[in-house]
Each structure stands twice: as structure tokens, then as C-alpha cells.
Amino acid sequence: MESTTTRMRTPRAAGTAGLVFAVLLALAIVLMRLAIPSGNPSDAPVAEADRWAVRLALEIVPFAGIFFLWFMGALRSHSGDGEDRFVSTVFLGSGYLFVASLFVAAAAAGTVLQEAPAPSGFGRPFAYTVLTTYAMRMAAVFVFVTSTIGRRLGVFPRPLVALGLATGLVLLLLGSGVPWAELVFPFWVMVVSVHVLRTNLRQTA
């Protein structure tokens, strides 16, 4: 009975954590994009009216990272003892590097609050480089691996696997060149989380 209850709770935990992470990350990205547009000159100070958005985004990012780790752990637990060691290693490595890069990007973005009235021009481009070039490419690897695991275990339908491949390609190829492209990652996590929760509800019923 205990093992059955644990198996039922694991997908629910993954779905809940994924939804919270998706909302928090999307909100943080929107706030940072609006407050610190990537197209502005790197030496332009952040307007005083926009500083609250940067501060709020910096407060949100650590919680987004925590829920993402919870999401990873619940998904890995759900895969069971038959997981492939190579795939699971890439799954964990890409997830950890994504969270680390996300935290570094947030810390770099926080430096713009200290740059006025004489901005150094370093924090803004560095933050966007870490986020769009490194964090989003690690997110692409995570999407590819998770979709592979879902396909092998038969828990992801073909449309969801196809969505994962498309999302991974967008993050891998367009993440650093197309503004707002990073929002496809929290969108994908939200879709996966909703699928996991719906599947769990059907099995419970």
C-alpha cells in the first residue's frame, strides 16, 4: 500500500512543481525583459520606475530554481529502476547546469541596480549572455532528454514528444538571437506538468 501511494504521489508532485516553476520563471523573464530591454545601450541606466521589476525578478528566481529541482527529482523518481544511466546522467547534468546558469544570470542582472548613476555596462550584456546562450541551451538538452525518457517509458504521447523536440530546437538554435524565445521553456514545462497531472487523475479515478 505504501509503495502504491508513493507512486501515485510522485507524478502529482512533479506536475505541481512544474506548474509553479513555469509560472515563476515566465514571470521573472517578463519582468527582466520589460525592465532591462536587451536592445537598449548597455551603458543606459535602469529607470527608477523599473527597478522594482528587477528586484521582484531577483526574488522570484531562487524559488523558481527550487521548484525546478523538485520537478526534476519527481520526474526521475517516476522513471523507476529501469532508467538508462547515460540518459539519467545527461538529465541530471543539464538540469543542474540550467539552474546554476539561471542563478548566475540573475546575479549579473542584479548588478544593474548598483550601476547608476555611472553604469559600467557589464551586468546587462553578461546577464543576457548567460541566460540566452548558456542557460537556455542547457534547458534545450534537458527538454531533449526528458522527451526521450518519456518516449522510452511510454508516458509521453507522440504530440508531446514532438513538442519537446521543437522546443529543444528553438532553445538550441534561436535562444540567443530571438528576444523572448526563452519563454518557450516554461511553456513546455507547463504542458508537461498538465499532462502528468491529467494522467495521474485518470489513474486515480
Contacts in CASP RR format, 6 or more apart in sequence:
PFRMAT RR
TARGET T0000
AUTHOR 0000-0000-0000
METHOD contacts of the structure
MODEL  1
MESTTTRMRTPRAAGTAGLVFAVLLALAIVLMRLAIPSGNPSDAPVAEAD
RWAVRLALEIVPFAGIFFLWFMGALRSHSGDGEDRFVSTVFLGSGYLFVA
SLFVAAAAAGTVLQEAPAPSGFGRPFAYTVLTTYAMRMAAVFVFVTSTIG
RRLGVFPRPLVALGLATGLVLLLLGSGVPWAELVFPFWVMVVSVHVLRTN
LRQTA
7 78 0 8 1.000
8 200 0 8 1.000
8 203 0 8 1.000
8 204 0 8 1.000
10 74 0 8 1.000
10 77 0 8 1.000
10 78 0 8 1.000
11 74 0 8 1.000
11 78 0 8 1.000
11 196 0 8 1.000
11 197 0 8 1.000
11 199 0 8 1.000
11 200 0 8 1.000
12 196 0 8 1.000
12 197 0 8 1.000
12 200 0 8 1.000
13 70 0 8 1.000
13 74 0 8 1.000
14 71 0 8 1.000
14 73 0 8 1.000
14 74 0 8 1.000
14 75 0 8 1.000
14 78 0 8 1.000
14 193 0 8 1.000
14 196 0 8 1.000
15 71 0 8 1.000
15 74 0 8 1.000
15 192 0 8 1.000
15 193 0 8 1.000
15 194 0 8 1.000
15 196 0 8 1.000
15 197 0 8 1.000
15 200 0 8 1.000
16 193 0 8 1.000
16 197 0 8 1.000
17 67 0 8 1.000
17 68 0 8 1.000
17 70 0 8 1.000
17 71 0 8 1.000
17 74 0 8 1.000
17 193 0 8 1.000
18 67 0 8 1.000
18 68 0 8 1.000
18 70 0 8 1.000
18 71 0 8 1.000
18 189 0 8 1.000
18 190 0 8 1.000
18 192 0 8 1.000
18 193 0 8 1.000
19 190 0 8 1.000
19 193 0 8 1.000
19 194 0 8 1.000
19 197 0 8 1.000
20 67 0 8 1.000
21 64 0 8 1.000
21 65 0 8 1.000
21 67 0 8 1.000
21 68 0 8 1.000
21 70 0 8 1.000
21 71 0 8 1.000
21 186 0 8 1.000
21 189 0 8 1.000
22 186 0 8 1.000
22 187 0 8 1.000
22 189 0 8 1.000
22 190 0 8 1.000
22 193 0 8 1.000
23 186 0 8 1.000
23 190 0 8 1.000
24 60 0 8 1.000
24 61 0 8 1.000
24 63 0 8 1.000
24 64 0 8 1.000
24 67 0 8 1.000
25 61 0 8 1.000
25 64 0 8 1.000
25 68 0 8 1.000
25 102 0 8 1.000
25 185 0 8 1.000
25 186 0 8 1.000
25 189 0 8 1.000
26 183 0 8 1.000
26 186 0 8 1.000
26 187 0 8 1.000
27 57 0 8 1.000
27 60 0 8 1.000
28 57 0 8 1.000
28 60 0 8 1.000
28 61 0 8 1.000
28 64 0 8 1.000
28 106 0 8 1.000
29 57 0 8 1.000
29 180 0 8 1.000
29 182 0 8 1.000
29 183 0 8 1.000
29 186 0 8 1.000
30 183 0 8 1.000
31 53 0 8 1.000
31 54 0 8 1.000
31 56 0 8 1.000
31 57 0 8 1.000
31 60 0 8 1.000
32 53 0 8 1.000
32 54 0 8 1.000
32 57 0 8 1.000
32 109 0 8 1.000
32 127 0 8 1.000
33 179 0 8 1.000
33 180 0 8 1.000
34 50 0 8 1.000
34 53 0 8 1.000
35 46 0 8 1.000
35 50 0 8 1.000
35 51 0 8 1.000
35 53 0 8 1.000
35 54 0 8 1.000
35 57 0 8 1.000
36 46 0 8 1.000
36 50 0 8 1.000
36 54 0 8 1.000
36 109 0 8 1.000
36 112 0 8 1.000
36 124 0 8 1.000
36 127 0 8 1.000
38 124 0 8 1.000
38 128 0 8 1.000
38 179 0 8 1.000
39 179 0 8 1.000
40 124 0 8 1.000
42 119 0 8 1.000
42 121 0 8 1.000
42 122 0 8 1.000
42 123 0 8 1.000
42 124 0 8 1.000
42 125 0 8 1.000
43 119 0 8 1.000
43 120 0 8 1.000
43 121 0 8 1.000
44 119 0 8 1.000
45 112 0 8 1.000
45 115 0 8 1.000
45 116 0 8 1.000
45 117 0 8 1.000
45 119 0 8 1.000
46 54 0 8 1.000
46 112 0 8 1.000
46 113 0 8 1.000
46 115 0 8 1.000
46 116 0 8 1.000
51 113 0 8 1.000
54 109 0 8 1.000
54 110 0 8 1.000
54 112 0 8 1.000
54 113 0 8 1.000
55 113 0 8 1.000
57 106 0 8 1.000
57 109 0 8 1.000
58 106 0 8 1.000
58 109 0 8 1.000
58 110 0 8 1.000
61 102 0 8 1.000
61 103 0 8 1.000
61 106 0 8 1.000
62 103 0 8 1.000
62 106 0 8 1.000
64 102 0 8 1.000
65 99 0 8 1.000
65 102 0 8 1.000
65 103 0 8 1.000
68 95 0 8 1.000
68 98 0 8 1.000
68 99 0 8 1.000
69 99 0 8 1.000
71 189 0 8 1.000
71 193 0 8 1.000
72 91 0 8 1.000
72 92 0 8 1.000
72 95 0 8 1.000
75 146 0 8 1.000
75 149 0 8 1.000
76 83 0 8 1.000
76 88 0 8 1.000
76 91 0 8 1.000
76 92 0 8 1.000
78 155 0 8 1.000
79 88 0 8 1.000
79 149 0 8 1.000
79 153 0 8 1.000
83 149 0 8 1.000
84 152 0 8 1.000
87 145 0 8 1.000
87 148 0 8 1.000
87 149 0 8 1.000
87 152 0 8 1.000
90 141 0 8 1.000
90 145 0 8 1.000
91 142 0 8 1.000
91 145 0 8 1.000
91 146 0 8 1.000
91 149 0 8 1.000
94 138 0 8 1.000
94 139 0 8 1.000
94 141 0 8 1.000
94 142 0 8 1.000
94 145 0 8 1.000
95 138 0 8 1.000
95 139 0 8 1.000
95 142 0 8 1.000
97 134 0 8 1.000
97 138 0 8 1.000
98 135 0 8 1.000
98 138 0 8 1.000
98 139 0 8 1.000
98 142 0 8 1.000
101 130 0 8 1.000
101 131 0 8 1.000
101 134 0 8 1.000
101 135 0 8 1.000
101 138 0 8 1.000
102 131 0 8 1.000
102 135 0 8 1.000
104 130 0 8 1.000
105 127 0 8 1.000
105 128 0 8 1.000
105 130 0 8 1.000
105 131 0 8 1.000
105 135 0 8 1.000
106 127 0 8 1.000
108 123 0 8 1.000
108 126 0 8 1.000
108 127 0 8 1.000
108 130 0 8 1.000
109 123 0 8 1.000
109 124 0 8 1.000
109 127 0 8 1.000
110 123 0 8 1.000
110 127 0 8 1.000
111 122 0 8 1.000
111 123 0 8 1.000
111 127 0 8 1.000
112 119 0 8 1.000
112 123 0 8 1.000
112 124 0 8 1.000
112 127 0 8 1.000
115 121 0 8 1.000
115 123 0 8 1.000
129 176 0 8 1.000
131 182 0 8 1.000
132 175 0 8 1.000
132 176 0 8 1.000
132 177 0 8 1.000
132 181 0 8 1.000
132 182 0 8 1.000
133 175 0 8 1.000
133 176 0 8 1.000
135 182 0 8 1.000
136 171 0 8 1.000
136 175 0 8 1.000
136 176 0 8 1.000
136 181 0 8 1.000
136 182 0 8 1.000
136 185 0 8 1.000
137 171 0 8 1.000
137 172 0 8 1.000
137 175 0 8 1.000
139 168 0 8 1.000
139 171 0 8 1.000
139 182 0 8 1.000
139 185 0 8 1.000
140 167 0 8 1.000
140 168 0 8 1.000
140 169 0 8 1.000
140 170 0 8 1.000
140 171 0 8 1.000
140 172 0 8 1.000
143 164 0 8 1.000
143 167 0 8 1.000
143 168 0 8 1.000
143 171 0 8 1.000
143 185 0 8 1.000
143 188 0 8 1.000
144 164 0 8 1.000
144 165 0 8 1.000
144 168 0 8 1.000
146 164 0 8 1.000
146 192 0 8 1.000
147 156 0 8 1.000
147 160 0 8 1.000
147 161 0 8 1.000
147 164 0 8 1.000
147 165 0 8 1.000
150 156 0 8 1.000
150 161 0 8 1.000
151 161 0 8 1.000
155 199 0 8 1.000
156 192 0 8 1.000
156 195 0 8 1.000
157 195 0 8 1.000
160 191 0 8 1.000
160 192 0 8 1.000
160 195 0 8 1.000
163 188 0 8 1.000
163 191 0 8 1.000
164 188 0 8 1.000
167 184 0 8 1.000
167 185 0 8 1.000
167 187 0 8 1.000
167 188 0 8 1.000
168 188 0 8 1.000
170 181 0 8 1.000
170 184 0 8 1.000
171 181 0 8 1.000
171 182 0 8 1.000
171 184 0 8 1.000
171 185 0 8 1.000
174 181 0 8 1.000
175 181 0 8 1.000
175 182 0 8 1.000
END
